[in-house]
Amino acid sequence: MSSCPCGSGKELDVCCKPYISGAVKAPTAESLMRARYTAYTQVEVDFIMKSHDSKTRDQISKDETKSWAESSQWLGLDVIRVEKGSEDDKEGLVEFKAYYKQNGVKHTHHEEASFVKKRGSWYFEDSKIVNKPIVREGEKVGRNDPCPCGSGKKYKKCCG
């Protein structure tokens, strides 16, 4: 037995595998998102396509999805935020970070994924890539300016 790649701490056979195989429906938006991540790690492209909402399914390429899944070394998943998406909801949002390595370079895929529940089944509907830039709040400190820590030294000789 092996741990589920989704990071739940459960065994794959009792976590995401039943959803991927179709034996059981994912009860929540988060459980479907975790199963979709696991499907990428297992190159289960049919599940990825099948769990995509029919309204937006034609916007993705099965071949490109398979290529990305196969060429990536999947390193882990962090669920950042979940809004709605419970068994009683009809829609939900899951923000997550998926970590992977391609061609020896580590990447982070940070996404807000929206899900919709139709006829008792959850589907991935759409996503928005999260790119929260780091914004400096004050002016840039020059190398020869006094250090903002208050030491009296030049920035380059102190905290710079």
TADAFEN-V68054 format. One line per field, one symbol per residue. psi: psi as a letter, one per 40 degrees, with the letter a starting at -180 (. if undefined). A space follows every 50 residues. Layout:
# TADAFEN-V68054
psi=???
This chain:
# TADAFEN-V68054
psi=iiiheeedeiiddecdddddeediihdidddddddddddddefgdddddd ehhddedeeihdddddddddeihheihhhdihhaeideieiihhhihhhi hhfehiihhhihhiiihhfehiihdiihhhghihhhdaihhideiiheee deiiddece.
